[in-house]
Amino acid sequence: MGSDQPKGGHDPTPLPPSTGPSYNLRITFHRASNLPIADFASRSCDPYILAQINTSLPTRHPRDPKLRFRSPTIHRNVNPTFDAQWLISGVPSSGMTLKVRLFDEDANDYDDRLGKLEIETGEIDEDWKGIKEKEYKVHKTGADVRAYTLRSCARLLDRTKELHARLVLSVEVLGKTKEDGNVGKVYTVGCFWRTHYSPIIGRLTGTKGKDEHGVERFDFQANEIQLRGPVPNELYHRYVEFKSFVMGMFESTGVRGKVLNRALHHQHAKIYNYNSRTRTGVFEDDQGPGREMTLKFLDMAHYDQGGRIFTYVVTLDGMFRFTETGKEFGIDLLSKHTMHSDVDIYIAWSGEFLIRRLSNPHSSSTAPDQHTHPAEPLPNGPPSAPPPQDPESYELIIDNDSGTYRPLASLIPIFQKFLQSNFPGLHIHVMSCTDEKLTKIKDAQRATKGKEGDRMVYGQGSVSGSNLSVDSSDEEELERRARNESEQHKAKVERLVEGMEKVKGFGKGKNGEGGGEGAVNT
């Protein structure tokens, strides 16, 4: 990297490999009981589990993101059955600490803390007996007071009432980690997906689509796919300090940095908001990603319909997050990639991508007789027919266009190989953002969006068969809530600006990241 370049981008710091054997583990969160009532109106709660793994393995940076897992939410149930599995690899023989937190989901407010527990496995090996459907007491230390108010009052009247909740879980060793996976870190191998829908964000950003009945609705879709690890250790990129305030924003230091950091966390939570409309699923194939996972990815990206371009981030643990790119993000969000990463200091890769359908599925995408949709019309497909359900019919054009993290172009072959292992059958072409051909491809994609935009189908009416359309009776309520949210957002921004102007030097970068998303990558 030249001296004229701002600090950040690719970090070549090596991650020491494990010195001893490591193991594959399956953690199963079976069920919980006696959870406190967090929603007094329904006299119930909407519980989910947030788990974290700590081991003795060293990290490259003390602020590297922790290995975490979030279960799907079980709505309106104080005795939920989760049956959520988390498959991980690379756990050292010294064992791990499993930290579990239970929360009550609240789509319109902060999630309530319902309690926590910690489990130390001690040393493990292939003969470790494991933990089999063991019940643990959920400690209310740190839980929100209101979650246990009613429970505590009831116990004052009747001492036989149980105060604490319980959680049943299992942990089992599945065998040693293969040598090619012994990369000096713990990582997720089980694959799953999440799709988040928000008509409120859709209204705020002006994102519309037509449902399966042809009725236009406001909506916004954000997607997550857990890729099968490990993410190659070479893919390690730090935020780029293209403005003086960026370090404070990522490190949450100083008044200005803390305010911006919190604002970006809030943006991430809004876009990837869990609610009753969130769809989730698990890929059951223990042998690795297969056709099902590739088709799900194509479905999330709506195949080649509508001339879409997506912004994405791949985290260090292989969580692939993406939303459609739109001009509204340059105004409402401080940084697209920072929002996707949830202000992670280090990520694996980031950029933009698009999907194109090939005229000759079984030929190379660069073959002389090959042409594509949406750049050129192809028969037997959208908008007059459903998209073909064959991964080989599609090409993924994906790049490293991210001024926030600036992924290194020379690492493209490593990133491409990782993607190909997760999306078998799909033609994948990773390109540098400095490639002139990429500019022409994106221009053609945007031109197609201009022609096909009136037929675009967002989230609710895709070929996945989702019936998540918002009926007309909800429109007035959505408009009222969106208006309120806009007013609250405006007031927050005004307070944010007022506070920042008191900080020395603020005002020089009034455009947020100063166009960092369009910076040229190395």
N, C-alpha and C positions, 0 to 999 in steps of 0.2 A: 504494500500500500504506500503511495507517495506521501511525502510530508505535507502536500497541499490538501490532502483529504482529511476530513474531520475524523475524530477517533470513533471507533466502532466497526461494525460489519463482522467479517469472519474472525473468529478467535481460534488460533491454532493450538491453544493449551491442550496437551494430551490428557486423557482420562486413564489413570493407571488401571490395568486389567486386574481382575481378582487373582489373589495368590493361591487360593484354595478352591475346593469344589463349591458350586452354587446349585440351587434347586428351583424347580418349578412348583408353585403352590396354587391351590384353588381355595379361595375364601368364599364361603357361602353365608349370606345373611338370610336366615330362614324366616324369622318372624319376631314381632315384638308384642308385648302385652302391657295393659294398664298404663298406657300413655296418658298424660294429662290432657284435659280439654283446653285447647288453645283458641278455639273459635266458639265463643259463648252463644252466638246466634244459632249454630247448628249443633251445639253441644258435642262437638267432635274435633278432629284435627286432620291435617293433610300431611302425614309424616313421610320423610325420606331420610336416607343415611348418607353422611359424608364421611368417608374413611381415608386414612393417611397411613403410609408405611414409612417407618424410619429404620435405617440399618447402620452398621458401622462403616459402610463403604464411603470413601472420601468423595467429595464433589469437586468440580473444577472451580466453582465460585460459591461463596457462602450464601448468595441469594438465588441460587438455582431453584426453580420451582419444585415443590415437593410432589412425590408420587401420590396421586389422589384418585378417588373413585366416588361417583355420585350415583346412588340408586334411583330408579324411577320413583315417582311419588305415588303413594296409595291414598286416594282421596276419601275423606270422611270415614275414618276408621281409627279407633283408639287401640285396636288389637290387630294390626296389619300383618299380612303374610307377604313378605318381600320375595323370597326365593331368588335373590339377586346374587349372581356369581361374578367374582373378580379373579381372573386368571393372570398370574404374574410369574416372571422368570428372573433369574439372577440373584435370588436371595442367598446371602452367604451362609456358611455353616454356623456362624455365630448367632444366627437367627434374626429376629426383627421385633419391633414394637408396632402393634396395630392400634392406632388411635381411631375411635369411632365416636362420631357426634350425631345426634338425632335432632332434626329440625322439623318445624311445621311450616309448610310452604304457604306463602301469602303473595299472590301475584301482584297485589296493589300496594304492598308495604314491605317492610323488612321481615324476613323469615324469623320466627321465634325459635330460640334454643330450647330444646326439650330435655337435654341431659347428655352425658358423655361417659365413656369408659375406656380403659386402656388395658391391653393384653401383651405381656412379654412371653414370647415363645421359648426363650432360652435357646441353647444350641440345638441344631436340627441335622438330621442325616436321612438317608433313605429308609431307615428303620424307625424314624420318629413316629410315635403313636398318634400324634396330631390331636386335634380337638374335634369331638363328634357331637354335634347338636347340644352344646353346653349352654346353659342359661346363665346370664350375667345380670347383675344389678346395674341399672343405669343411674349414675350419680347425678343429682340435681345441682351440683356445684357449677356455678356459671350459667345456669339456666335462667331464662327470663322469668321475672317474678310473677307476672300475670299468668304464666302457664301453670304455676303451681298454687295460685291463690285459692281457687275453688277446692283443690285437693287438700290443702292444708286446713281450710275451714271445716271440711267434712271430717277430717281426722280428729279435730278438736272435739267434735260431737260424738265420734265413734272411733275409739282407739284400735279397733280391729281392722279398720280401713288401711290398706297397703299404700304407703306414700310413694315408693319408688316404682319406676317402670322396669321392665325386664326385656332383655334381648337375647335371642337364641342364635348362635352362629357355629360354623364349623371351619376348621383349617386343616388341610391335608396336603401331604407331599405327593407330587405326581411323578417324581423322578429327578435325576440330575439334569441341569441345563446342558444342552449340547455345547461342545467346545466352540463352535462358531458363534454361539450366543453368549459366551462367557466374556462380556465386554466391560466388566467393571462397574455395572450399575443394575439396579432393579428396574424392570420395565413391564408394561402391560402387553400380554399376548392375546387375550380374549377380545374379539371384535364386536362392537355394537354401534348403534346409531341413534341420534336424536334429531327431531325436526321441530322447531319452535315457530309458532305463528302469532302474529300480533296485528289486528286491525287498527289498533291505536297508533303504532309506529307506522303502519301503512298510510294512515291519514296524515300523520305529521310529516312524512317524507314524500307524500304524494304518489305512493306506489299503489297502482291499481291492477286488477286482473279480472278476467271473466270466469265465472264458475261453470260447472258442467251444464247449467241451464241457460248460459249466455248472459247472465246478469252480472253487471260490473260491480265489483266490491273493492273497498280498500283492504289491503292486507300486506304483510311483510313476512318473509320466510328466512330463517337462519338455520343453518345445518351443521351437524357435528357427526363425524365418523371416526371411531377409534380404530386406527390402523394397527396392524399386527407389528409389534416391535421385534428386535430393537431398532430404533432409529440409528443409522450409521453415526458413529462418534465424530466423524469429520464435519457433519452438519451441525455446526455450533456457531450461532451468530448473535452478536450483542447489538443493542440499539445504537444508532449513530448520533453523535453529538453535533448535529448540523446547526443548532442554535444554543446559546449559552444557558437557557433555562431547561434544556432537555434532561440533563443529568438529574436535576432536582425533581423533575416530573417523574422519572422512572424510579429514583431512589427514595422518593417522598421525603425530601429534605427541604427545609426552609418553608416560609409561609406560602410562597407562590407554588413551589413544587408540591406541597401537600394538597393544596387546593386543586391543582391540575390532576394529580394522581387520583384523588377521590372522584373528580368529575369523570375521568376515563373509566374507572371501576364501575361507576354508575351507568355510563353508556353501555358497557359490556353487559351488565345485568339487565338492562332494558332490552337489548337486542336478543340475548340468549336467555330470555325470561321463561321460566317453567310455569305453566299453568295447566288448567284442565284440558286445553287443546293441544298440548305438547304430545307428539307421537314418539314412541320409542320402540326399539327392537334389538334382537340379538342374533348374530350369525353363529349357528350351531356347529359348523364344521371345525372339529378339533385339529384337522390336518392343515389348516391355514385358509387364507382367503380364497374364495372361488367365484363362480359365475354369479351367485346370489349377491355377493358384495359389490361386484362391478355393476350389476343392473340397478341396485339400490342407489349407488352413486349417480348413475345416469338419470335415474328417476328424480333424485334431489335436484339435479341440474336441468331437469326438464328436457333431457335428450338434446336435440338440436333446434328446439322450438324458440322462436322469438328473437334470435340474434343476441342472446345474453352474453355479458362478460361478468365474471365473478372475481371478487377479491378474497384471498384466502391466507391462512396461517397454518403451519404444521408445528405443533409444540415439540418439546424435547422428548415427550413420551408418546408422540405419534397421534395426538388428537388433531384431526383435520377439520378446521372450522372455515365456513365460507358463506358469503351472502352475495347477492347480485350487486354489482357496482353501479352507482348512480351519481349524478352530479350533486344531488342533495347532500351527500356525505362530505363534500368539501366545505359545506356551510355549517352543518349541524354537529359533525364529529371532529374532534381535534386531530385524529389520525385514524384512518381505516384499519391499518395493520395493528396499531397499538390497541385499538378497541377489540379486535379479534383475539389478540394475545392476552387480554386482560392485564395489560401493562407488565408483562413478563420481561425481565431484563435480558434473558437469553431465550431464543427459540431455535428451531431447526431450519425452517425455510419459510419464505413468504413471497407473494406476488399476485398475479392475476391469471385466470384461465378461461377458456371457452371450449365448447363442444361442437364438432362438425361431423355430419354424416357423410360417409364415403360412397361413391358410386360403385366401387369394386371392393367389397369388404375383405376379400381374401388376398388382395394385392397390397403392396407397400403404399403408404400414403403419399410417397413421393414419385410413384410410378408415372410415366408420361401420359397414360390414358386415364389417370385418376382425376376426378373432380369432386367437389364437395358442396353440400348444402350446410349453412345458408348462403355461402358465397355464390352458388349457382343452384337453380331449381333442380330437384331430383324427384322422380316419380315414386308413387307408393309410399308416401309419408306425409307429414304435416304440411299445410293445414288441412288437406282434404282427407287424409287417412292417419291412423295412429302410427307412431314411430315404431320402426322394427325393434323387436326384442332380442337383439343379437349384439353382444359387445363388440364383435369384430366389424360391425357396421359403422362404428364411430371412432373418431380421433379426438384425443385430448391434447389441446395446445395449451401449454402451461409455461409461465415465465418466472423471472426473478425480479419483477418490477416493483421494488419496495425500497423507497428511500429511507424508511424508518429503520430497517435492519440490513439492507444492502447485501443479499446473499451473493456469494462469490461465484462468478460464472464458470470458473474452472472446475467447480464441484458438480456441475450439471449432470455428468454421467453417473455419479454416485446417487444423486437424487432421483434420476430417471430409473435406475435399477431398483431403488426402494419402492417407487410407485408401481412399477411393473409387477413386483412381487405381491402387491396388495390388490391390484386391479387386473387379474389375468384376462386375456382376450381382447382388452382394449388397446387400440393403437395409441401410443403415448409419445409425444414430441415435446421435450423441454427445450425452450429457447431462451437466449439472452435478450434482455430488454433493449440492448443496443443493436440487435439484428434488424436491418431494414425490412426484411421479409415479414417480421412480426408486426411492424407498423402497418403494412399493407393488409395483413390478415385482420387486424383489429379494426381498421377503417372499413373493410368489407363487412365485418360483423355489425358495426354500428349502422352502416347503411341498411343492412337487412332489418335491424331492429326498427328503423324508421318506417320500413315497408310493412313489417309484420306486427308492429306494436299493437295494432287494434285487435289482433287475434291472440295476444299473449295470455297465457294461463298461469297464474301464480299460485303455487302451493295447494290451494284448496281444491282445485279441479284438475290436478294432474292425472296422468295415467295410473297413478298408484291406487286410484279408487277412493281417495280420501273424501269423506262427506262432511267437510268442516266449513262449509259456506255459512256466512252470517246472514240470517234471514232479515227481511226488511224491517221487522219490528225492533231490531237491535240498532238500526242506523242512527236514530235520534240520540240514543244513549251513548253510542260510540262518538258521535259528533260532540255531545256535551262533555264527555270525558276528555276527548282530544283537545277541545277548547281550553278546558281547565289545565290540562297538562302543558299546553303551549304557553298559557299565562304564567304558570309556575316556572316553566323553563326560562321564560323571558326574565322573570324576577330574579331567578338564580344567577343568570348571566350578568344582569345588571349589578348584583351584589358582588359577583366574582370579579368583574372589571373594576368596580370601585375599590375592592380590596387589593387587587393587583397593582393599581395605579399608585398605591402607597409604597410599593416595593421599588427600590431604585432600579432604573433602567427599563421598567416595563413600559410598553407602548411602542418599542421599536419593532416588535414582532406581532403586530395586531392580527396577522393572518394565521394564528395558531402555530403550526409547524413550518410556516413559511414555504409551503409547496414542497415539503420533504417527500411526499408520496411520488412526485414526478422526478426525483433526483436520478441522475445516471448511475447505474450500478457498476461496480468493478468486476 
